[in-house]
């Protein structure tokens, strides 16, 4: 008598001898898309739940399931400003703030561009996906010209578009900023690091997650038609989520933000971020193909 076919959510397992979390990238992506469709059908907002990339089987452990939801570790890039590659904005008084558009301390510059609110909802996967209240989230990104404060020529003394917020009881942090550019060689993105608490931010080695937010193509195309973003239009045409050297392994499946709004009133960019403190962060050195230091 033949053994019954093993399935998960009605689909045959490609690797029936392995756990659900080990069925391969294609199976995981299909599961993720099915979950997203279900959430839309139920009317749940993107911030209402942490999307599950692949669920648990009767033999799966809680830690295996949590790992499948974890935000991918990514490079901090060449311009982190966290002390790991030159300047350290996290040592400066005033870095804990919600409005990132202006420099603080000795800086005096202001970043112009289409208004953007960034909301990250941090989940503690080691505790079943509960809100990760109290963690410190450091965010940074380029301006509308594709330049990074602290590093790019002419704005080495500015520190705008960088800042830290502490997650509230729902695990949420919210920043006011401007929509970043698309510079040559990278898909439009926002960097972030998660630290266990505010006291830890002065040591980049204490980050419990380092990743990036991918921005949707249709929104980018609309924003880049606006004044000040002219160079982003040709740059965007030369890259895709699948070819990007950071998001390309899965086309940003767990990093692609949900975006609402318009260019006049501004956009709200939202991403659920699963952090698993039982795994070892693996973010490494800057990727090949990053922008030159002048950018």
Secondary structure as GFF3:
##gff-version 3
##sequence-region A 1 295
A	DSSP	beta_strand	7	8	.	.	.	ID=ss1
A	DSSP	beta_strand	11	12	.	.	.	ID=ss2
A	DSSP	three_ten_helix	20	22	.	.	.	ID=ss3
A	DSSP	alpha_helix	25	42	.	.	.	ID=ss4
A	DSSP	three_ten_helix	46	48	.	.	.	ID=ss5
A	DSSP	alpha_helix	62	69	.	.	.	ID=ss6
A	DSSP	three_ten_helix	89	91	.	.	.	ID=ss7
A	DSSP	beta_strand	115	124	.	.	.	ID=ss8
A	DSSP	three_ten_helix	125	127	.	.	.	ID=ss9
A	DSSP	beta_strand	130	131	.	.	.	ID=ss10
A	DSSP	beta_strand	136	140	.	.	.	ID=ss11
A	DSSP	beta_strand	162	166	.	.	.	ID=ss12
A	DSSP	beta_strand	172	178	.	.	.	ID=ss13
A	DSSP	beta_strand	189	195	.	.	.	ID=ss14
A	DSSP	three_ten_helix	198	202	.	.	.	ID=ss15
A	DSSP	three_ten_helix	204	206	.	.	.	ID=ss16
A	DSSP	beta_strand	207	214	.	.	.	ID=ss17
A	DSSP	alpha_helix	217	223	.	.	.	ID=ss18
A	DSSP	alpha_helix	230	237	.	.	.	ID=ss19
A	DSSP	beta_strand	258	262	.	.	.	ID=ss20
A	DSSP	beta_strand	266	275	.	.	.	ID=ss21
###
